[in-house]
Amino acid sequence: MAKIRIMIVDDHEMMRLGLRTAFEPETDLAVVGEASNGAEALAKIATLDPQLVLMDVRMEKM
């Protein structure tokens, strides 16, 4: 079974680390990338091709 590809977008590094750590033991999930703001996320999405973007809605730069 293929893993669900997730990208984490949050301006707080500790939040991204916490989410990544929480997802690591899950065998059906794979964190494929992270970004610290919306602009960075848009630049990475095309190459990382995540199926799900978990994003903080209150960030600078989008």
N, CA and C atoms as a LAMMPS dump frame, in Angstrom:
ITEM: TIMESTEP
0
ITEM: NUMBER OF ATOMS
186
ITEM: BOX BOUNDS ff ff ff
-5.0000000000000000e+02 5.0000000000000000e+02
-5.0000000000000000e+02 5.0000000000000000e+02
-5.0000000000000000e+02 5.0000000000000000e+02
ITEM: ATOMS id mol type element x y z
1 1 1 N 0.841 -1.189 0
2 1 2 C 0 0 0
3 1 3 C 0.885 1.251 0
4 2 1 N 0.556 2.211 -0.836
5 2 2 C 1.333 3.443 -0.936
6 2 3 C 1.077 4.341 0.272
7 3 1 N 2.104 5.044 0.668
8 3 2 C 1.984 5.963 1.802
9 3 3 C 1.367 7.281 1.357
10 4 1 N 0.646 7.917 2.244
11 4 2 C 0.101 9.253 1.998
12 4 3 C 1.237 10.244 2.182
13 5 1 N 1.504 11.043 1.156
14 5 2 C 2.622 11.988 1.152
15 5 3 C 2.169 13.331 1.73
16 6 1 N 2.815 13.745 2.825
17 6 2 C 2.409 14.946 3.562
18 6 3 C 3.511 16.002 3.518
19 7 1 N 3.086 17.258 3.391
20 7 2 C 3.993 18.395 3.533
21 7 3 C 3.502 19.224 4.707
22 8 1 N 4.418 19.603 5.589
23 8 2 C 4.084 20.394 6.771
24 8 3 C 4.536 21.832 6.543
25 9 1 N 3.613 22.783 6.747
26 9 2 C 3.928 24.198 6.547
27 9 3 C 3.537 24.966 7.808
28 10 1 N 4.541 25.495 8.49
29 10 2 C 4.307 26.275 9.709
30 10 3 C 5.512 27.17 9.934
31 11 1 N 5.277 28.364 10.434
32 11 2 C 6.386 29.286 10.657
33 11 3 C 7.15 29.003 11.945
34 12 1 N 6.689 28.076 12.743
35 12 2 C 7.385 27.701 13.978
36 12 3 C 8.084 26.351 13.782
37 13 1 N 9.392 26.372 13.849
38 13 2 C 10.184 25.164 13.628
39 13 3 C 9.814 24.049 14.605
40 14 1 N 9.558 24.392 15.861
41 14 2 C 9.215 23.379 16.859
42 14 3 C 7.886 22.693 16.518
43 15 1 N 6.957 23.413 15.967
44 15 2 C 5.681 22.82 15.561
45 15 3 C 5.9 21.838 14.419
46 16 1 N 6.715 22.236 13.439
47 16 2 C 7.018 21.33 12.328
48 16 3 C 7.712 20.069 12.833
49 17 1 N 8.656 20.238 13.737
50 17 2 C 9.372 19.097 14.309
51 17 3 C 8.417 18.177 15.071
52 18 1 N 7.521 18.77 15.851
53 18 2 C 6.562 17.983 16.612
54 18 3 C 5.635 17.178 15.72
55 19 1 N 5.157 17.796 14.663
56 19 2 C 4.275 17.093 13.733
57 19 3 C 5.025 15.983 13.005
58 20 1 N 6.234 16.282 12.546
59 20 2 C 7.036 15.266 11.865
60 20 3 C 7.277 14.078 12.796
61 21 1 N 7.624 14.353 14.039
62 21 2 C 7.875 13.304 15.024
63 21 3 C 6.618 12.471 15.281
64 22 1 N 5.465 13.124 15.31
65 22 2 C 4.204 12.412 15.53
66 22 3 C 3.859 11.508 14.346
67 23 1 N 4.198 11.921 13.137
68 23 2 C 3.864 11.14 11.952
69 23 3 C 4.855 10.004 11.673
70 24 1 N 6.082 10.109 12.142
71 24 2 C 7.124 9.124 11.821
72 24 3 C 6.736 7.675 12.099
73 25 1 N 6.119 7.354 13.235
74 25 2 C 5.8 5.945 13.495
75 25 3 C 4.655 5.387 12.638
76 26 1 N 3.922 6.249 11.971
77 26 2 C 2.777 5.806 11.169
78 26 3 C 3.268 5.191 9.857
79 27 1 N 2.931 3.946 9.647
80 27 2 C 3.433 3.232 8.474
81 27 3 C 2.748 3.642 7.172
82 28 1 N 1.593 4.291 7.271
83 28 2 C 0.873 4.689 6.057
84 28 3 C 1.037 6.167 5.715
85 29 1 N 1.924 6.871 6.439
86 29 2 C 2.171 8.296 6.204
87 29 3 C 3.655 8.542 5.963
88 30 1 N 3.966 9.514 5.101
89 30 2 C 5.356 9.907 4.853
90 30 3 C 5.411 11.424 4.732
91 31 1 N 6.19 12.064 5.592
92 31 2 C 6.399 13.505 5.483
93 31 3 C 7.461 13.709 4.411
94 32 1 N 7.06 14.326 3.305
95 32 2 C 7.966 14.49 2.165
96 32 3 C 8.658 15.843 2.151
97 33 1 N 8.194 16.775 3.003
98 33 2 C 8.834 18.076 3.034
99 33 3 C 8.199 19.009 4.033
100 34 1 N 8.912 20.117 4.242
101 34 2 C 8.462 21.154 5.165
102 34 3 C 8.726 22.516 4.539
103 35 1 N 7.979 23.503 5.019
104 35 2 C 8.2 24.885 4.603
105 35 3 C 7.844 25.786 5.78
106 36 1 N 8.464 26.962 5.816
107 36 2 C 8.244 27.874 6.937
108 36 3 C 7.259 28.99 6.612
109 37 1 N 6.789 29.05 5.359
110 37 2 C 5.769 30.036 4.993
111 37 3 C 5.091 29.604 3.694
112 38 1 N 4.022 30.297 3.361
113 38 2 C 3.249 29.928 2.186
114 38 3 C 4.01 30.048 0.879
115 39 1 N 4.818 31.086 0.754
116 39 2 C 5.583 31.275 -0.475
117 39 3 C 6.582 30.13 -0.671
118 40 1 N 7.255 29.75 0.397
119 40 2 C 8.196 28.626 0.323
120 40 3 C 7.451 27.331 -0.006
121 41 1 N 6.286 27.159 0.567
122 41 2 C 5.483 25.956 0.303
123 41 3 C 5.119 25.864 -1.177
124 42 1 N 4.653 26.957 -1.756
125 42 2 C 4.287 26.942 -3.175
126 42 3 C 5.478 26.602 -4.059
127 43 1 N 6.655 27.078 -3.677
128 43 2 C 7.855 26.789 -4.463
129 43 3 C 8.229 25.308 -4.384
130 44 1 N 7.942 24.655 -3.269
131 44 2 C 8.335 23.258 -3.073
132 44 3 C 7.281 22.245 -3.525
133 45 1 N 6.024 22.643 -3.552
134 45 2 C 4.947 21.696 -3.834
135 45 3 C 5.115 21.013 -5.195
136 46 1 N 5.532 21.744 -6.198
137 46 2 C 5.658 21.161 -7.541
138 46 3 C 6.669 20.019 -7.582
139 47 1 N 7.757 20.154 -6.848
140 47 2 C 8.777 19.105 -6.884
141 47 3 C 8.518 17.993 -5.872
142 48 1 N 7.93 18.329 -4.726
143 48 2 C 7.694 17.319 -3.686
144 48 3 C 6.432 16.502 -3.931
145 49 1 N 5.477 17.074 -4.64
146 49 2 C 4.232 16.409 -5.01
147 49 3 C 3.502 15.763 -3.818
148 50 1 N 3.22 16.552 -2.751
149 50 2 C 2.491 15.985 -1.62
150 50 3 C 1.02 15.752 -1.967
151 51 1 N 0.419 14.785 -1.312
152 51 2 C -1.012 14.547 -1.465
153 51 3 C -1.811 15.371 -0.464
154 52 1 N -1.154 15.75 0.625
155 52 2 C -1.793 16.501 1.703
156 52 3 C -0.831 17.567 2.195
157 53 1 N -1.31 18.791 2.327
158 53 2 C -0.507 19.878 2.899
159 53 3 C -1.158 20.274 4.218
160 54 1 N -0.424 20.107 5.287
161 54 2 C -0.884 20.484 6.614
162 54 3 C -0.287 21.86 6.896
163 55 1 N -1.149 22.899 6.898
164 55 2 C -0.643 24.273 6.909
165 55 3 C -1.264 25.116 8.009
166 56 1 N -0.422 25.861 8.692
167 56 2 C -0.86 26.879 9.646
168 56 3 C -1.529 27.988 8.826
169 57 1 N -2.683 28.448 9.25
170 57 2 C -3.379 29.473 8.471
171 57 3 C -2.974 30.885 8.852
172 58 1 N -2.174 31.051 9.889
173 58 2 C -1.724 32.382 10.314
174 58 3 C -0.201 32.472 10.248
175 59 1 N 0.274 32.8 9.069
176 59 2 C 1.712 32.946 8.86
177 59 3 C 1.979 34.207 8.055
178 60 1 N 3.185 34.705 8.17
179 60 2 C 3.59 35.801 7.291
180 60 3 C 3.937 35.211 5.936
181 61 1 N 4.023 36.044 4.942
182 61 2 C 4.307 35.617 3.572
183 61 3 C 3.307 34.577 3.106
184 62 1 N 2.065 34.953 3.121
185 62 2 C 0.964 34.109 2.677
186 62 3 C 0.489 33.269 3.836
